[in-house]
Amino acid sequence: MHKQQSIIEESLKAIMEDEEFLPDLKAQTREQAYHSLSALLSTPNHVHKSFLRITLENGTIVRIPAFRVQHSDTVGPYKGGIRFHESVNEEEVANLAKLMTLKNTLHELPFGGGKGGVVINPKDYSVKELHLICRKYVQYFNDIIGPDKDIPAPDVGTGEREMDWMMGEFKSTHPGEPYRNSFTGKSIVNGGSLGRREATGKGVYFTFRYMMHDFVKENKKWLSDTDNIFAKTALEHADKKLKIAVQGFGNLGSVAALEAYQCNYLQNKIVAVSDAHILLYNEDGLDVPALVHFAKENNGELPATEEELRAHEIKAELGERDDLLSADVDVLILAALEDQIREDNIDSIQARIIVEGANGPITEEADKYLADKGVLIVPDILANAGGVIVSYYEWVQGKEAQFMEEDEIFRRLFQKMKGTMDTILPQFFGDPFPLRQNCYIHSVMKLSTIMYRQGKLY
């Protein structure tokens, strides 16, 4: 069973054992409701698959697998990104769609969960070919997407350029219909929201910062009196000068690293970063603004040679990218891809706090192993919701044709994430469940209640 489904099942059992949850359901009726909810949560409403017919610039015709999975629209229209990556497959997309449902419910957004993917490495295609792939994706899934049906957004391998292209194609294929809200994560000139590009990275760091500074420091006495293993880990790091490593230096990782570098609330420094090719390490702290500038000028990549480091006056040691996970640090921010921490490398992890910027970067076995050792894991469902939260603000702005300033966007983002954490953290530090399970219990309970009230269990 996939980690996500396993946690859903455990969460559902926990809440069904609480007689205060849906008290009208008794005995056999309660058992039936449990099985109904399990079926509804574990399976998507729709799985759409197609092969995009693309004519490459050299005249060759290729067929590229593409997916759109719609998990649940109980709370609102389907919402979730489209990723361009060679590892994309139906199971992965379905699991990510399920996560989106639970994430949107956790953060009280009026969206269900969806996800899309195209099985390509974008770097293998020209701009013209990528444009055609985006147009074909919209054409092939034309009937199922739309401002109030299913609203895609960027994900791994896509960005505002691809969303602009897709919205343009949606507009062409739906003449006279509203189109601006058919996609989020667009460029500002095409109706995108200020702050959308930075939202996920800012939210990832804010989640960590708020927990360690605002919550832990303000509740030291209460936390000291509990026997919660994770409270002990948090207290041990509350006043330390924290060493942080960031895996992945794309939009998410670079923004989170910059937020940490500029933070005035916590004493922390970024000592290690990695991308798909290289690890950079400096025990005294890396010059993150210089690295961000270099990546911006070099197709998103970090300096990979001593010459490049010297030319840009960046002090760092070069290393193997995978060594970042075993670095001697206090905090790991995982901002790359799925399944990075696994059974074959869990014994090498030294960090005591891990923040999941990417979706599913820790396998189920590794997750349980680390939790048993008191490693405090801030899960993806909580930490990386900044993108979809600001996508919601973009969606609202598009409907109202009124646009917010960037400061207002970030203020609302932080307030929304703060509200979620103010609900979750007291339960987490008071209960014997890891933070991931606390988040899932909260989300599953809310979603189950809505399904019951809508009559979906009959």
C-alpha positions as a Markdown table, in Angstrom:
| # | Residue | x | y | z |
|---|---|---|---|---|
| 1 | Met | 0.0 | 0.0 | 0.0 |
| 2 | His | 1.3 | 3.5 | -0.9 |
| 3 | Lys | 2.4 | 5.6 | 2.1 |
| 4 | Gln | -0.4 | 8.1 | 1.5 |
| 5 | Gln | -3.2 | 5.6 | 1.4 |
| 6 | Ser | -1.8 | 3.8 | 4.5 |
| 7 | Ile | -1.9 | 7.1 | 6.5 |
| 8 | Ile | -5.4 | 7.8 | 5.2 |
| 9 | Glu | -6.6 | 4.3 | 6.4 |
| 10 | Glu | -5.0 | 4.8 | 9.8 |
| 11 | Ser | -6.5 | 8.3 | 10.1 |
| 12 | Leu | -9.9 | 7.1 | 9.1 |
| 13 | Lys | -9.8 | 4.3 | 11.7 |
| 14 | Ala | -8.7 | 6.8 | 14.4 |
| 15 | Ile | -11.6 | 9.2 | 13.8 |
| 16 | Met | -14.2 | 6.4 | 13.4 |
| 17 | Glu | -13.3 | 5.2 | 16.9 |
| 18 | Asp | -14.1 | 8.6 | 18.3 |
| 19 | Glu | -17.8 | 8.5 | 19.1 |
| 20 | Glu | -18.1 | 12.3 | 18.9 |
| 21 | Phe | -17.3 | 12.1 | 15.2 |
| 22 | Leu | -20.6 | 11.8 | 13.3 |
| 23 | Pro | -22.5 | 10.7 | 16.4 |
| 24 | Asp | -25.6 | 9.8 | 14.4 |
| 25 | Leu | -23.8 | 6.8 | 12.9 |
| 26 | Lys | -24.1 | 3.8 | 15.1 |
| 27 | Ala | -23.0 | 0.1 | 14.9 |
| 28 | Gln | -23.5 | -1.4 | 11.5 |
| 29 | Thr | -24.3 | 2.0 | 9.9 |
| 30 | Arg | -21.0 | 3.3 | 11.2 |
| 31 | Glu | -19.1 | 0.3 | 9.8 |
| 32 | Gln | -20.7 | 0.9 | 6.4 |
| 33 | Ala | -19.8 | 4.5 | 6.6 |
| 34 | Tyr | -16.2 | 3.6 | 7.3 |
| 35 | His | -16.0 | 1.3 | 4.2 |
| 36 | Ser | -17.7 | 4.0 | 2.1 |
| 37 | Leu | -15.3 | 6.7 | 3.1 |
| 38 | Ser | -12.4 | 4.4 | 2.6 |
| 39 | Ala | -13.5 | 3.7 | -1.0 |
| 40 | Leu | -14.2 | 7.4 | -1.7 |
| 41 | Leu | -10.9 | 8.6 | -0.4 |
| 42 | Ser | -8.7 | 5.9 | -1.9 |
| 43 | Thr | -9.9 | 6.1 | -5.5 |
| 44 | Pro | -10.1 | 9.1 | -7.9 |
| 45 | Asn | -13.3 | 10.2 | -9.6 |
| 46 | His | -11.7 | 10.1 | -13.1 |
| 47 | Val | -8.4 | 9.1 | -14.7 |
| 48 | His | -7.8 | 10.6 | -18.1 |
| 49 | Lys | -4.9 | 9.4 | -20.2 |
| 50 | Ser | -3.9 | 10.2 | -23.7 |
| 51 | Phe | -1.0 | 10.1 | -26.1 |
| 52 | Leu | -0.1 | 13.6 | -27.5 |
| 53 | Arg | 0.7 | 13.4 | -31.2 |
| 54 | Ile | 3.6 | 15.8 | -31.7 |
| 55 | Thr | 5.5 | 16.7 | -34.8 |
| 56 | Leu | 9.1 | 17.5 | -33.9 |
| 57 | Glu | 11.0 | 20.2 | -35.7 |
| 58 | Asn | 13.0 | 17.6 | -37.6 |
| 59 | Gly | 9.8 | 16.2 | -39.0 |
| 60 | Thr | 9.5 | 13.1 | -36.8 |
| 61 | Ile | 6.2 | 12.3 | -35.3 |
| 62 | Val | 6.2 | 11.1 | -31.6 |
| 63 | Arg | 3.4 | 10.0 | -29.2 |
| 64 | Ile | 3.9 | 11.3 | -25.7 |
| 65 | Pro | 1.9 | 9.9 | -22.7 |
| 66 | Ala | -0.1 | 12.5 | -20.8 |
| 67 | Phe | -2.4 | 12.3 | -17.8 |
| 68 | Arg | -5.0 | 14.2 | -15.9 |
| 69 | Val | -6.3 | 12.6 | -12.7 |
| 70 | Gln | -9.3 | 14.1 | -10.9 |
| 71 | His | -9.5 | 12.7 | -7.4 |
| 72 | Ser | -12.3 | 14.6 | -5.7 |
| 73 | Asp | -14.6 | 17.6 | -6.2 |
| 74 | Thr | -16.4 | 17.4 | -2.9 |
| 75 | Val | -15.2 | 20.7 | -1.7 |
| 76 | Gly | -14.9 | 22.5 | -5.1 |
| 77 | Pro | -13.4 | 22.3 | -8.6 |
| 78 | Tyr | -10.4 | 20.1 | -9.1 |
| 79 | Lys | -7.1 | 21.9 | -8.6 |
| 80 | Gly | -3.5 | 20.7 | -9.1 |
| 81 | Gly | -0.4 | 21.2 | -11.2 |
| 82 | Ile | 0.9 | 19.7 | -14.4 |
| 83 | Arg | 4.4 | 18.3 | -14.3 |
| 84 | Phe | 6.7 | 17.7 | -17.2 |
| 85 | His | 9.1 | 14.9 | -16.1 |
| 86 | Glu | 10.3 | 11.6 | -17.5 |
| 87 | Ser | 9.3 | 9.8 | -14.3 |
| 88 | Val | 5.6 | 10.7 | -14.6 |
| 89 | Asn | 3.3 | 7.8 | -14.5 |
| 90 | Glu | -0.4 | 7.1 | -13.8 |
| 91 | Glu | 0.1 | 5.9 | -10.2 |
| 92 | Glu | 2.3 | 8.9 | -9.3 |
| 93 | Val | -0.2 | 11.4 | -10.8 |
| 94 | Ala | -3.1 | 9.7 | -9.0 |
| 95 | Asn | -1.3 | 9.8 | -5.6 |
| 96 | Leu | -0.5 | 13.5 | -6.1 |
| 97 | Ala | -4.1 | 14.2 | -7.0 |
| 98 | Lys | -5.2 | 12.5 | -3.8 |
| 99 | Leu | -2.6 | 14.6 | -1.8 |
| 100 | Met | -4.1 | 17.8 | -3.4 |
| 101 | Thr | -7.6 | 16.9 | -2.2 |
| 102 | Leu | -6.3 | 16.5 | 1.4 |
| 103 | Lys | -4.0 | 19.5 | 1.2 |
| 104 | Asn | -6.8 | 21.8 | 0.0 |
| 105 | Thr | -9.1 | 20.5 | 2.7 |
| 106 | Leu | -6.5 | 20.9 | 5.4 |
| 107 | His | -5.9 | 24.6 | 4.5 |
| 108 | Glu | -9.7 | 25.3 | 4.0 |
| 109 | Leu | -9.4 | 26.1 | 0.3 |
| 110 | Pro | -12.6 | 25.7 | -1.9 |
| 111 | Phe | -10.9 | 23.2 | -4.2 |
| 112 | Gly | -10.8 | 19.5 | -4.8 |
| 113 | Gly | -7.7 | 17.6 | -5.9 |
| 114 | Gly | -6.4 | 17.0 | -9.3 |
| 115 | Lys | -3.0 | 16.5 | -11.0 |
| 116 | Gly | -1.6 | 16.3 | -14.5 |
| 117 | Gly | 1.6 | 15.1 | -16.1 |
| 118 | Val | 3.4 | 14.6 | -19.4 |
| 119 | Val | 6.2 | 12.0 | -19.7 |
| 120 | Ile | 9.0 | 14.2 | -21.0 |
| 121 | Asn | 12.3 | 15.8 | -20.0 |
| 122 | Pro | 11.6 | 19.5 | -21.1 |
| 123 | Lys | 15.3 | 20.0 | -21.7 |
| 124 | Asp | 15.1 | 17.5 | -24.6 |
| 125 | Tyr | 12.6 | 19.7 | -26.5 |
| 126 | Ser | 12.9 | 23.0 | -28.3 |
| 127 | Val | 10.7 | 26.0 | -27.3 |
| 128 | Lys | 8.6 | 25.5 | -30.3 |
| 129 | Glu | 8.1 | 21.8 | -29.5 |
| 130 | Leu | 7.2 | 22.6 | -25.9 |
| 131 | His | 4.7 | 25.1 | -27.0 |
| 132 | Leu | 3.1 | 22.5 | -29.2 |
| 133 | Ile | 3.0 | 20.0 | -26.3 |
| 134 | Cys | 1.2 | 22.5 | -24.2 |
| 135 | Arg | -1.3 | 23.3 | -26.9 |
| 136 | Lys | -2.0 | 19.6 | -27.5 |
| 137 | Tyr | -2.4 | 18.9 | -23.8 |
| 138 | Val | -5.2 | 21.4 | -23.7 |
| 139 | Gln | -6.8 | 20.1 | -26.9 |
| 140 | Tyr | -6.7 | 16.5 | -25.7 |
| 141 | Phe | -8.2 | 17.3 | -22.3 |
| 142 | Asn | -10.3 | 20.2 | -23.5 |
| 143 | Asp | -13.6 | 19.0 | -22.1 |
| 144 | Ile | -12.6 | 18.3 | -18.6 |
| 145 | Ile | -10.7 | 21.5 | -17.7 |
| 146 | Gly | -12.1 | 25.0 | -17.1 |
| 147 | Pro | -12.4 | 27.8 | -14.5 |
| 148 | Asp | -15.1 | 26.0 | -12.5 |
| 149 | Lys | -14.3 | 22.4 | -13.5 |
| 150 | Asp | -10.5 | 21.7 | -13.2 |
| 151 | Ile | -7.9 | 24.4 | -12.8 |
| 152 | Pro | -4.3 | 23.3 | -13.5 |
| 153 | Ala | -1.2 | 25.1 | -12.3 |
| 154 | Pro | 2.6 | 24.7 | -12.7 |
| 155 | Asp | 4.5 | 21.8 | -11.2 |
| 156 | Val | 7.9 | 20.2 | -11.7 |
| 157 | Gly | 9.2 | 21.2 | -15.2 |
| 158 | Thr | 6.5 | 23.8 | -15.9 |
| 159 | Gly | 6.1 | 27.5 | -15.0 |
| 160 | Glu | 4.3 | 30.6 | -16.0 |
| 161 | Arg | 5.4 | 30.3 | -19.6 |
| 162 | Glu | 3.6 | 27.0 | -20.0 |
| 163 | Met | 0.5 | 28.2 | -18.2 |
| 164 | Asp | 0.3 | 31.2 | -20.5 |
| 165 | Trp | 0.5 | 29.0 | -23.5 |
| 166 | Met | -2.2 | 26.6 | -22.1 |
| 167 | Met | -4.5 | 29.5 | -21.2 |
| 168 | Gly | -4.1 | 30.9 | -24.7 |
| 169 | Glu | -5.1 | 27.6 | -26.2 |
| 170 | Phe | -8.0 | 27.3 | -23.8 |
| 171 | Lys | -9.2 | 30.7 | -24.9 |
| 172 | Ser | -8.9 | 29.7 | -28.6 |
| 173 | Thr | -10.9 | 26.5 | -28.1 |
| 174 | His | -13.6 | 28.2 | -25.9 |
| 175 | Pro | -14.5 | 31.4 | -27.9 |
| 176 | Gly | -16.7 | 33.8 | -25.9 |
| 177 | Glu | -16.3 | 31.9 | -22.7 |
| 178 | Pro | -14.5 | 33.0 | -19.5 |
| 179 | Tyr | -10.9 | 31.8 | -19.8 |
| 180 | Arg | -8.7 | 33.8 | -17.4 |
| 181 | Asn | -9.2 | 31.4 | -14.5 |
| 182 | Ser | -8.8 | 28.3 | -16.5 |
| 183 | Phe | -5.1 | 28.1 | -15.3 |
| 184 | Thr | -3.2 | 29.7 | -12.4 |
| 185 | Gly | 0.5 | 30.3 | -12.0 |
| 186 | Lys | 0.4 | 32.5 | -15.2 |
| 187 | Ser | 2.5 | 35.6 | -15.8 |
| 188 | Ile | 1.4 | 38.9 | -14.4 |
| 189 | Val | 0.5 | 40.3 | -17.8 |
| 190 | Asn | -1.8 | 37.3 | -18.4 |
| 191 | Gly | -3.7 | 37.7 | -15.2 |
| 192 | Gly | -1.3 | 35.9 | -12.8 |
| 193 | Ser | -0.9 | 36.9 | -9.2 |
| 194 | Leu | 2.0 | 38.8 | -7.8 |
| 195 | Gly | 4.0 | 36.5 | -5.5 |
| 196 | Arg | 2.8 | 33.3 | -7.1 |
| 197 | Arg | 6.3 | 32.2 | -8.2 |
| 198 | Glu | 7.8 | 32.6 | -4.7 |
| 199 | Ala | 4.7 | 31.4 | -2.8 |
| 200 | Thr | 5.7 | 27.7 | -2.3 |
| 201 | Gly | 9.2 | 28.4 | -1.2 |
| 202 | Lys | 8.2 | 31.3 | 1.1 |
| 203 | Gly | 5.4 | 29.0 | 2.6 |
| 204 | Val | 7.9 | 26.2 | 3.2 |
| 205 | Tyr | 10.3 | 28.3 | 5.2 |
| 206 | Phe | 7.5 | 30.2 | 6.9 |
| 207 | Thr | 6.0 | 26.9 | 8.2 |
| 208 | Phe | 9.3 | 25.9 | 9.7 |
| 209 | Arg | 10.0 | 29.4 | 11.1 |
| 210 | Tyr | 6.5 | 29.8 | 12.6 |
| 211 | Met | 6.7 | 26.4 | 14.4 |
| 212 | Met | 10.2 | 26.9 | 15.8 |
| 213 | His | 10.0 | 30.6 | 16.7 |
| 214 | Asp | 6.4 | 31.7 | 17.2 |
| 215 | Phe | 5.0 | 28.4 | 18.6 |
| 216 | Val | 7.8 | 26.5 | 20.3 |
| 217 | Lys | 9.4 | 29.6 | 21.9 |
| 218 | Glu | 6.0 | 30.9 | 23.2 |
| 219 | Asn | 5.0 | 27.5 | 24.6 |
| 220 | Lys | 8.3 | 26.3 | 26.1 |
| 221 | Lys | 6.9 | 25.6 | 29.6 |
| 222 | Trp | 4.0 | 23.6 | 28.3 |
| 223 | Leu | 6.2 | 21.7 | 25.8 |
| 224 | Ser | 8.7 | 21.0 | 28.6 |
| 225 | Asp | 6.1 | 19.3 | 30.7 |
| 226 | Thr | 5.0 | 16.9 | 28.0 |
| 227 | Asp | 6.6 | 13.5 | 27.2 |
| 228 | Asn | 6.1 | 14.1 | 23.5 |
| 229 | Ile | 9.3 | 13.0 | 21.7 |
| 230 | Phe | 8.8 | 15.6 | 19.0 |
| 231 | Ala | 8.4 | 18.4 | 21.5 |
| 232 | Lys | 11.8 | 17.4 | 22.9 |
| 233 | Thr | 13.4 | 17.6 | 19.5 |
| 234 | Ala | 11.8 | 21.0 | 18.9 |
| 235 | Leu | 13.0 | 22.4 | 22.3 |
| 236 | Glu | 16.5 | 21.1 | 21.7 |
| 237 | His | 16.7 | 23.2 | 18.6 |
| 238 | Ala | 14.7 | 26.3 | 19.7 |
| 239 | Asp | 17.7 | 28.4 | 20.7 |
| 240 | Lys | 20.5 | 26.8 | 18.6 |
| 241 | Lys | 22.3 | 28.4 | 15.7 |
| 242 | Leu | 20.7 | 26.1 | 13.2 |
| 243 | Lys | 22.6 | 24.7 | 10.2 |
| 244 | Ile | 20.3 | 24.1 | 7.2 |
| 245 | Ala | 20.8 | 22.1 | 4.0 |
| 246 | Val | 18.5 | 22.6 | 1.0 |
| 247 | Gln | 18.1 | 19.8 | -1.6 |
| 248 | Gly | 17.0 | 21.3 | -4.9 |
| 249 | Phe | 17.7 | 24.9 | -6.0 |
| 250 | Gly | 14.8 | 25.5 | -8.4 |
| 251 | Asn | 11.9 | 28.0 | -7.7 |
| 252 | Leu | 11.1 | 26.2 | -4.4 |
| 253 | Gly | 14.5 | 25.5 | -3.0 |
| 254 | Ser | 16.1 | 28.8 | -3.9 |
| 255 | Val | 13.3 | 30.9 | -2.5 |
| 256 | Ala | 13.2 | 28.9 | 0.7 |
| 257 | Ala | 17.0 | 29.2 | 1.0 |
| 258 | Leu | 16.8 | 32.9 | 0.5 |
| 259 | Glu | 14.1 | 33.3 | 3.1 |
| 260 | Ala | 16.3 | 31.4 | 5.6 |
| 261 | Tyr | 19.3 | 33.6 | 4.7 |
| 262 | Gln | 17.3 | 36.8 | 5.3 |
| 263 | Cys | 15.4 | 35.6 | 8.4 |
| 264 | Asn | 15.7 | 37.8 | 11.5 |
| 265 | Tyr | 13.6 | 35.5 | 13.7 |
| 266 | Leu | 15.8 | 32.5 | 13.9 |
| 267 | Gln | 19.6 | 32.1 | 14.1 |
| 268 | Asn | 20.1 | 29.9 | 11.0 |
| 269 | Lys | 22.5 | 29.6 | 8.1 |
| 270 | Ile | 22.4 | 27.7 | 4.9 |
| 271 | Val | 25.6 | 25.6 | 4.9 |
| 272 | Ala | 24.7 | 23.2 | 2.0 |
| 273 | Val | 22.7 | 23.3 | -1.2 |
| 274 | Ser | 22.4 | 20.9 | -4.1 |
| 275 | Asp | 20.8 | 20.7 | -7.6 |
| 276 | Ala | 20.6 | 17.8 | -10.0 |
| 277 | His | 24.4 | 17.9 | -10.6 |
| 278 | Ile | 26.4 | 19.3 | -7.7 |
| 279 | Leu | 26.6 | 19.9 | -3.9 |
| 280 | Leu | 28.0 | 23.2 | -2.5 |
| 281 | Tyr | 29.1 | 23.3 | 1.1 |
| 282 | Asn | 30.4 | 26.1 | 3.4 |
| 283 | Glu | 30.4 | 25.5 | 7.2 |
| 284 | Asp | 30.3 | 29.2 | 7.8 |
| 285 | Gly | 27.3 | 29.7 | 5.6 |
| 286 | Leu | 26.8 | 30.1 | 1.8 |
| 287 | Asp | 26.2 | 33.4 | 0.0 |
| 288 | Val | 22.7 | 32.5 | -1.0 |
| 289 | Pro | 21.9 | 35.8 | -2.9 |
| 290 | Ala | 25.0 | 35.2 | -5.0 |
| 291 | Leu | 23.9 | 31.6 | -5.7 |
| 292 | Val | 20.4 | 32.8 | -6.7 |
| 293 | His | 21.9 | 35.3 | -9.0 |
| 294 | Phe | 24.2 | 32.7 | -10.6 |
| 295 | Ala | 21.3 | 30.3 | -11.1 |
| 296 | Lys | 19.2 | 32.9 | -12.7 |
| 297 | Glu | 21.9 | 33.7 | -15.2 |
| 298 | Asn | 22.7 | 30.0 | -15.9 |
| 299 | Asn | 19.5 | 28.2 | -16.7 |
| 300 | Gly | 18.7 | 27.5 | -13.0 |
| 301 | Glu | 22.0 | 25.6 | -12.3 |
| 302 | Leu | 24.5 | 26.1 | -9.5 |
| 303 | Pro | 28.2 | 26.7 | -10.0 |
| 304 | Ala | 29.8 | 23.3 | -10.8 |
| 305 | Thr | 33.5 | 24.1 | -11.1 |
| 306 | Glu | 36.2 | 25.9 | -9.0 |
| 307 | Glu | 36.5 | 28.3 | -11.9 |
| 308 | Glu | 32.9 | 29.3 | -11.7 |
| 309 | Leu | 33.0 | 29.7 | -8.0 |
| 310 | Arg | 36.1 | 32.0 | -8.2 |
| 311 | Ala | 34.7 | 34.0 | -11.0 |
| 312 | His | 31.6 | 34.9 | -9.0 |
| 313 | Glu | 33.5 | 35.2 | -5.6 |
| 314 | Ile | 31.5 | 32.4 | -4.0 |
| 315 | Lys | 33.2 | 30.5 | -1.2 |
| 316 | Ala | 32.1 | 26.8 | -1.2 |
| 317 | Glu | 33.4 | 23.3 | -1.4 |
| 318 | Leu | 32.2 | 21.1 | -4.3 |
| 319 | Gly | 30.8 | 17.7 | -3.6 |
| 320 | Glu | 28.5 | 14.9 | -4.8 |
| 321 | Arg | 24.9 | 16.0 | -4.9 |
| 322 | Asp | 23.5 | 12.9 | -3.0 |
| 323 | Asp | 25.9 | 13.6 | -0.1 |
| 324 | Leu | 23.7 | 16.5 | 1.0 |
| 325 | Leu | 21.2 | 14.2 | 2.6 |
| 326 | Ser | 23.9 | 12.9 | 5.0 |
| 327 | Ala | 25.4 | 16.3 | 5.8 |
| 328 | Asp | 26.0 | 17.2 | 9.4 |
| 329 | Val | 23.2 | 19.7 | 9.7 |
| 330 | Asp | 20.2 | 20.4 | 12.0 |
| 331 | Val | 17.6 | 20.9 | 9.3 |
| 332 | Leu | 17.0 | 19.4 | 5.9 |
| 333 | Ile | 14.7 | 21.2 | 3.4 |
| 334 | Leu | 13.8 | 18.7 | 0.7 |
| 335 | Ala | 12.9 | 20.7 | -2.4 |
| 336 | Ala | 13.6 | 18.2 | -5.2 |
| 337 | Leu | 11.6 | 15.1 | -6.1 |
| 338 | Glu | 9.8 | 12.1 | -4.5 |
| 339 | Asp | 11.5 | 9.2 | -2.6 |
| 340 | Gln | 14.8 | 10.9 | -1.8 |
| 341 | Ile | 15.1 | 9.5 | 1.7 |
| 342 | Arg | 14.6 | 5.7 | 1.6 |
| 343 | Glu | 15.5 | 2.5 | 3.4 |
| 344 | Asp | 18.9 | 2.4 | 1.7 |
| 345 | Asn | 20.0 | 5.8 | 3.1 |
| 346 | Ile | 18.0 | 6.5 | 6.3 |
| 347 | Asp | 20.9 | 5.5 | 8.6 |
| 348 | Ser | 23.0 | 8.3 | 7.2 |
| 349 | Ile | 20.5 | 11.1 | 7.9 |
| 350 | Gln | 21.9 | 13.4 | 10.6 |
| 351 | Ala | 19.3 | 16.2 | 10.5 |
| 352 | Arg | 16.8 | 16.2 | 13.4 |
| 353 | Ile | 14.3 | 18.4 | 11.6 |
| 354 | Ile | 13.1 | 17.7 | 8.0 |
| 355 | Val | 10.8 | 20.0 | 6.0 |
| 356 | Glu | 9.2 | 18.6 | 3.0 |
| 357 | Gly | 9.1 | 21.2 | 0.2 |
| 358 | Ala | 8.7 | 18.5 | -2.5 |
| 359 | Asn | 5.7 | 16.1 | -2.5 |
| 360 | Gly | 6.5 | 12.7 | -1.0 |
| 361 | Pro | 10.3 | 13.0 | -0.6 |
| 362 | Ile | 10.4 | 10.4 | 2.2 |
| 363 | Thr | 9.2 | 6.8 | 1.7 |
| 364 | Glu | 6.8 | 5.2 | 4.1 |
| 365 | Glu | 9.5 | 2.9 | 5.6 |
| 366 | Ala | 11.9 | 5.8 | 6.1 |
| 367 | Asp | 9.1 | 8.0 | 7.5 |
| 368 | Lys | 8.3 | 5.6 | 10.3 |
| 369 | Tyr | 12.0 | 4.9 | 11.0 |
| 370 | Leu | 12.8 | 8.6 | 11.4 |
| 371 | Ala | 9.6 | 9.3 | 13.4 |
| 372 | Asp | 10.5 | 6.5 | 15.8 |
| 373 | Lys | 13.9 | 8.2 | 16.4 |
| 374 | Gly | 12.1 | 11.5 | 17.2 |
| 375 | Val | 13.0 | 13.3 | 13.9 |
| 376 | Leu | 10.5 | 16.1 | 13.5 |
| 377 | Ile | 9.2 | 16.0 | 10.0 |
| 378 | Val | 7.1 | 18.9 | 8.7 |
| 379 | Pro | 5.1 | 17.1 | 6.0 |
| 380 | Asp | 4.4 | 18.2 | 2.4 |
| 381 | Ile | 0.6 | 18.5 | 3.1 |
| 382 | Leu | 1.3 | 21.3 | 5.6 |
| 383 | Ala | 4.6 | 22.9 | 4.4 |
| 384 | Asn | 4.3 | 23.2 | 0.6 |
| 385 | Ala | 0.7 | 24.6 | 0.3 |
| 386 | Gly | 1.9 | 28.1 | -0.4 |
| 387 | Gly | 1.6 | 27.6 | -4.2 |
| 388 | Val | -2.0 | 26.4 | -4.2 |
| 389 | Ile | -3.0 | 29.1 | -1.6 |
| 390 | Val | -1.7 | 31.9 | -3.8 |
| 391 | Ser | -3.3 | 30.1 | -6.8 |
| 392 | Tyr | -6.6 | 30.5 | -5.0 |
| 393 | Tyr | -5.9 | 34.2 | -4.6 |
| 394 | Glu | -5.1 | 34.4 | -8.3 |
| 395 | Trp | -8.3 | 32.6 | -9.1 |
| 396 | Val | -10.3 | 35.1 | -6.9 |
| 397 | Gln | -8.5 | 38.1 | -8.4 |
| 398 | Gly | -9.3 | 36.8 | -11.9 |
| 399 | Lys | -13.0 | 36.5 | -11.1 |
| 400 | Glu | -13.2 | 39.9 | -9.6 |
| 401 | Ala | -10.8 | 41.6 | -12.1 |
| 402 | Gln | -9.2 | 43.3 | -9.1 |
| 403 | Phe | -5.6 | 42.6 | -8.2 |
| 404 | Met | -3.7 | 42.7 | -4.9 |
| 405 | Glu | -0.3 | 44.1 | -4.2 |
| 406 | Glu | 2.5 | 41.6 | -3.5 |
| 407 | Asp | 2.7 | 42.6 | 0.2 |
| 408 | Glu | -1.0 | 41.9 | 0.6 |
| 409 | Ile | -0.7 | 38.5 | -1.1 |
| 410 | Phe | 2.1 | 37.4 | 1.2 |
| 411 | Arg | 0.3 | 38.8 | 4.3 |
| 412 | Arg | -2.7 | 36.7 | 3.3 |
| 413 | Leu | -0.6 | 33.6 | 2.6 |
| 414 | Phe | 1.1 | 33.8 | 6.0 |
| 415 | Gln | -2.2 | 34.3 | 7.8 |
| 416 | Lys | -3.8 | 31.3 | 6.0 |
| 417 | Met | -0.8 | 29.0 | 6.9 |
| 418 | Lys | -0.7 | 30.4 | 10.4 |
| 419 | Gly | -4.4 | 29.6 | 10.9 |
| 420 | Thr | -3.7 | 26.0 | 9.8 |
| 421 | Met | -0.7 | 25.6 | 12.1 |
| 422 | Asp | -2.6 | 27.2 | 15.1 |
| 423 | Thr | -5.1 | 24.4 | 14.7 |
| 424 | Ile | -2.6 | 21.5 | 14.0 |
| 425 | Leu | 0.4 | 22.2 | 16.3 |
| 426 | Pro | -1.3 | 22.1 | 19.7 |
| 427 | Gln | -2.8 | 18.7 | 18.7 |
| 428 | Phe | 0.5 | 17.5 | 17.4 |
| 429 | Phe | 2.6 | 18.4 | 20.5 |
| 430 | Gly | -0.2 | 17.0 | 22.7 |
| 431 | Asp | -0.8 | 13.7 | 20.9 |
| 432 | Pro | 1.5 | 10.7 | 20.3 |
| 433 | Phe | 1.1 | 11.0 | 16.5 |
| 434 | Pro | 3.7 | 12.3 | 14.1 |
| 435 | Leu | 2.8 | 15.7 | 12.5 |
| 436 | Arg | 2.0 | 14.1 | 9.1 |
| 437 | Gln | -0.7 | 11.9 | 10.7 |
| 438 | Asn | -2.1 | 14.8 | 12.7 |
| 439 | Cys | -2.5 | 16.7 | 9.5 |
| 440 | Tyr | -4.1 | 13.7 | 7.7 |
| 441 | Ile | -6.5 | 13.1 | 10.6 |
| 442 | His | -7.6 | 16.7 | 10.6 |
| 443 | Ser | -8.1 | 16.7 | 6.8 |
| 444 | Val | -9.8 | 13.3 | 6.6 |
| 445 | Met | -12.2 | 14.2 | 9.4 |
| 446 | Lys | -13.2 | 17.5 | 7.7 |
| 447 | Leu | -13.6 | 15.9 | 4.3 |
| 448 | Ser | -15.5 | 12.9 | 5.7 |
| 449 | Thr | -17.9 | 15.3 | 7.5 |
| 450 | Ile | -18.5 | 17.2 | 4.3 |
| 451 | Met | -19.1 | 14.0 | 2.3 |
| 452 | Tyr | -21.6 | 12.8 | 5.0 |
| 453 | Arg | -23.4 | 16.2 | 5.0 |
| 454 | Gln | -23.7 | 16.1 | 1.2 |
| 455 | Gly | -25.2 | 12.6 | 1.3 |
| 456 | Lys | -22.4 | 10.9 | -0.4 |
| 457 | Leu | -22.3 | 7.9 | 2.0 |
| 458 | Tyr | -25.7 | 6.5 | 0.9 |
